[in-house]
Amino acid sequence: MEKDRLDPWGETFVGNYERLHQEFGIERIDTVLPRFKKPGLHLRRGIDFGHRDLGKILDAVENDKPFAVMSGIKPSGVFHLGTKMTADDMIYFQSLSKRATVYYCVADVEAYNDNGLSFKDSSKIAVQNVADILALGLDPDRAIVYKQSEEVRVMRLSSIFSSSVTNNMLRAIYGERQIGLYLSALIQVGDILMPQLKEFGGPKPVLVPVGADQDPHIRLARDIANAYKEDFGFIPPSSVYHKLIRSLDGSTKMSKRSAESSFTLDEQPSSAVKKVMAGFTGGRASVEEQRKLGGEADKCPIYDLYLFHFAMEDDYAKRVYDECYKGVRMCGECKAELAAIVKRYLEEHHRKRDSMMKDAEELLTKSKKRLAALAS
């Protein structure tokens, strides 16, 4: 049996999420789920499967205390569906309280070290990335967006942290890597802990929504927060983890280097439709077997797309599942139905995003000025 791998830079495989609770100590989401008054789509459907210290965020919500939601994007390309899942969680948790501030990092240093992307090219891609998350619903009035390479506080923190982190520690978490990626990991810890600095209001709970593959970064950040608690008063960051969606070829492995078996939010609708229609399904070998035995929605990447992204109503997602399981729904019809939804979604998203390119530029400029003022 293939061993589960959580690799934030390469290929990730999760065969059994239960093992992540046992092996890495990720807490089950149901330990805090009853505290949510209106759970978001990911929470209701078990897509967000685990967390670390999410109770601290709920304490802040319930007591009207400030907290931060922190994540980012590596500007090595356009939004893909995994990026959208993280953005959806950021937007949901921002909506829980007027005291929530989103810190959104454009990880251009990591893009340089991991993908060889120039800072100039990263800057161009970043505007569209920010327009994407605005189109998804981020409130820009409670958001700070910045580039790693331009934020001196992040670099200063990563330099401080490097004095107490050994090569053996990083190798134990990430395996053997080039020094640039180890440096990127330390910079990312600086991103995660920066909202707790004095100029941002001091120590506070910080939530980092991520895919399961990013847990190594969270573990490092929590270890460093504890190591520097006396110096900075850091509270170890909280996290919430979403499951990894299957590729359209049916693979449960996720690779950062391949997009052939998925589609992006920048994809032409006609191209996305073709990919959906060509996708692997959990169907049986024949229509007769499907009607007799029912389909296997739990193994189906087409159903995953309904569940994770495109069936906005829970009743609709359940109907798709039940009809498949009972052999009522045939795979060709199911794909065609999804393809029509995806086409409409992408057309609308493109319209929204394109209308927000100027807003994205303004948010980047406004955030840069605000951060500069706090540094003076």
N, C-alpha and C positions, 0 to 999 in steps of 0.2 A: 504494500500500500504506500502511495506517495505521501511523503511527510509534508505537513503544512509549512508554508514559507511566507513570511511577511517581509517583503523587500520594497522599501519606499522608492528605489531607483530602478529596479529591474522587474523580474517576473514573480508575481505573487500567486500562491495557490492555497485555497482554504477548502479542504474536503469536509470538515466538520467544525462548525463554529463552537460547539461544546468544548472542543479541545482548547480553544483560545481562552475560555474561562478558566480551565484547569491549568494550562501551561503558563499563561502570561498574567493571570490574575485579573482579567477584565471582568468587571461586575455585570451581572445580568440586568437588562433594562427593566425587567418586571419588579426589581427591588424599589424603583422610584416611580413607576408608571402611575400608580394610584394618586400621586400628588399633582398630576397635571389636570387642570380644569378642562382644557380643550386640547388633547394630544394632537400633534400634527400628523400628517399622512404617514411619515416614516415611522413614528412611534406606534400609531394604531395598527400598522400592518406588520410590525416586527422587522422592518427594514433596518431601523436603528436597533441593533441587537444587544449592545453593551455600552458600558460607560466606566469612567473613573471619577468619583467624587461629584457626580451630577447633582447630588443633594445640596451642595454649597450654592449652586446657581439657583435652585428652587428656593432656598432660604432667602437669597437676595430678592428674588421676585416677590415672595410672600411678605417680606419686610420692607419693601420699597427701597432697597439699597442698591447702589451702583454696582454694575458688573460689566465685564467686557466679553465680547464674542470675537475670537481671533482666528483667522485663517488666511489663506492666500492662494495665489496661483503662480505656477511657473510659466512665464510668458514664452513658451516654446511652441505654441500653436493655439488653435481656437478651442473654445469650450467643447468638451466631450461630455458624455452622459455621466461619467463619474464625477467630473468637476461640477456638473449641475446638481448632483446629489448633495455635495458639500455646501454649495450655494443655497440650496433649498433649506438646509438645516440652519445656516447662518441667518437667513431671512426669517425663519420661523422663530428662533430664539430671540432675535432682535424685537420681534412683534410682541413678546411676552411682557415687556416693561418699557416705560419711557426712560428708565434709568440705564438701559442697555446701550452701549456704544460698540459698534463694529469696527475692528481694526483689520483692514484688508491689505495684505502685503503682496506686492508684485515681486516675486522671488527671482529677480534678474541675476543675482550672483549664482544661485543654484543653476539657473538656465545656462549660464556661461560655463560652470564647472561640469555639469552633467551632459549638456547638449552642444557646447561650443558656440552658443548663440551670442552675438555681439550685443553690447549694451544699447547700441543705436537701434538694432533690430528689435530688441526686447521692448524698447520704449514705444515703438510703433504698434506692436502687437498688444501692449498693455492697454491702450485706449479702447480697443475693441473688446478686450476681456472685461474691462470695467463697464462698458456699455452693455455687455451681456448680463452682468449681475444686476445692473439697474433695471434692465428689461424684465428680469425675473422677479423684481419687487423689492430690492434693497432700498431702504430709506436713506437718502444721501445726507439728510440733515443730522443723522446720528451715526455717521461713518467717517473714518479717517483712512484714506488710501495713500500708500507710499511705496516707493521703490527701495528695496534693500540697499542698493549701492549708494543711495543718497541719504540714508538715515544714520547719522553719526552715533546716536544712542545705541542702536542695534550693534554696530561694529564695536563700540566701546564695551558693551556687555559681553559680546562673544570673545573679545580679547581677555577680559577679566576671567571668564569661565575657563578659558584654555589653560590657565595656570594650575587648575586642579583636576583637569581631565587627562588621563593617561591614554597612550596608544592602545594599551591592553583593554581599557574600558570600552573604547570605541570599537575595537575589533570584536569584543564579546557581544556587542549590540548589533553591529552591522556586518561583521565579517571583514575580510581583507578588502580594503578599498583604497583608491587613490586619495592622497592627502586633501585634494580640493573638495571631495565629497565630505570628508570628516569636517573640514572647515565650514562647509555649507550647513552641516547639521548643527554646529555650534552657533552659527549665525541665526538659524531658525529658532534655536532656544532663545536668542536675544529678541527675536520677533515676538515670541510667545510671552516673554516676561516683561517686555517694555511697558505694556499698559499699567503695570504696578509701580512704575517709578513715580517719584514725588510730584513731578510736573503734570502727571496725568491723574492726580488725586490720591496717589499712594496705593498700598496693598489692597487688593480686591480680588474676588473670584474672577477667573478667566476661563471661559469655555472654548475648547478647540474642537469643532466638528470635523471628523476625518473618516476616510475609509479604513478598513481593518489593516491595510498594508502600511499605514502611517504610524502604527503604534510604537515602533522603535523610537521615533522622534519624541513621542509623548513621554515614554519612560525616561529618556535622557533628560527632558525638560523638568520632569518631576524630581529626579535625582538632584539636578543642579539647583532647583528652587529650594530643596531641603538643605543642601550644602551651604547656600548663601542666605539662609533665613535670618541669621543674626545680623548680617551686614545690611540687607535690604528689606527685611520683613516679608519676603516673598511668601505667598500662599501657593502651594503646589497647584499647577493648572488642572482644571477638570477637562474631561473629554467625553464625546459621544461618538460611537462608531457605527457606520452603516455597512451593510453587507455589500459584497462585490457582485455586480450584475454579470450574468453570463454573456459571453460573446455570441454573436449571431451564428457562429459556426458550432455552437454547443459547448465550447470549451469553458471550463470553470477556472482556467488560469487567466490571469490578467497581466498583460505586458504593457509597459510604458512606451514601447517602441513600435507597436503595430496598431493600425486603425482600420485595417481592411475588413475586419469582422464586426465593425460597429459604425456608427455615424456620429457626426458632430452637429452642434447647433448652427454651424456655418454651412452645413451641407445643402446642396441644391435639393429641393423637395423631390424632384424626379429621381435623383440618385439614391436618396434615402428609401424611397418606395421600392426601388429595385433590390436594395439590400434586404429589406424586410421580406419581400416576396421570395427571395432566394434563401432565406434563413432556415436553419435547422429547427425542427420542432420536436415535441414530445409525443408525436402521433405514432400510430401503429403502422404496420407494413401495408395494410390495405384498408379501404373504407369499411369492408365487412368486419374486419378485426376491430376497427375503431368503434363501430357501433356496438359490437359485442362486449369488448373489454374496456372501452373508454380510453381516452388519452392520458398521458402522464404530464400534467401541467407542471408538477414540481421539478421536472427535468427540462422544461421548455423555455428557451430564451425569448420566444415570442410572448409567452405569458409573463415573463419577467418584465418586459417592456410595458405591458398593461399595468402590472402591479406596482412597479417602481416609478413610472413616469406618466403614463397616458390615460389610465382609467382614474379620473379624478374623484369619482364617487365610489365609496366602498361597496355599495350594492352592485355596481357595474362590474368591479373587479371580481366579486364573489360569483356573479352570474357567469362570467367568462370561465372561471375555474370550474364551477359546477357543471356547466354544459360540456366542457372538455372531459371531465372525469366520468360523466354519465354516457359519453359517446354521442351526444346530441350535436356537438359542435365539430365540424370538420376543419382540418388544418388550413386548406386553401381559403375557405370562407373567413377563418379567423385572421389569417394574414392580410387578406384584402381589407377587412374591417379596420385592422390596426394601421395598415398603410395609408388609408384615407385620413385617419386621425393624425398620424405623423405628418402627412402632407400639410394639413390645415395648421397644425401646431407650428411647423417650421416657417410657413408663410407669415403667420402672425408674429412669431418671434423675430424674424428678419425685419419686419416693418417696425416693431417696437425698438429693436436694437439700433437700427439705422437712424431712427429719430432721436436717439439718445447719445450719439457720438459726441455732440457738442457738450452735453451734460457731463459725459465722462471726462472730457478734457478739463472742464471747469472744476469738477470734483478733485481731480489730481492737482490742479493748480491751487485750489482753495486749501486742500490738505497740506500741501507743501508750505504754504505761507503760515498756516496755523502751527505746524511743527517747528518751523524756523522761529516763530515768535516764542514758543515755549522753551526753545534752546537758549534764547538771549537773556 
